[in-house]
């Protein structure tokens, strides 16, 4: 090339396509030219005369490198998107925590337990977007669990609901005094 050598061509093309992969072939290898090629983003430097196996090997490595770079960019993009989602969830959690704090301040020592339970059930039901949320207490006379506060269930049904201590999940919890996590009923 009369006005431009291969290193300058590489630099000019890299300005327009930073992801272009260059394998430079030269008949006049020098340490300075190798440094110049690598500094301008060349992938590899092959000297003439060269063996075709060597060229194919370099090309294979270039494709592998390009695939790694592409996969890395995809992963970085996905991580950024997930990070945005997590930041939104953190903000949402902050709002939920603030809502719980408001609930705590709203529960006055002068309120009756049934009023406190209703506030708690209502807040949990809304914050966790539940279908049904309730607090069951043991009736000391019948030794049955009865609904003390509920959201998402007809009040008449809730009023008729009785669970014997020891039966069903709720009864087992009351009998054994151990928490149980039920993910899906």
Secondary structure, DSSP 8 states (H G I E B T S, - for coil): --S--HHHHHHHHHHH-TT---EEEESS--HHHHHHHHHTT-SEEEESS--HHHHHHHHHHHHHHHHHHHHHHHHHHHHHHHHHHHHHHHHHHHHHHHHHHHHHHH--TTS-HHHHHHHHHHHHHHHTT-S-EEEEEEETTTTEEEEEEEESS-HHHHHH-EEETTSHHHHHHHHHT-----S--
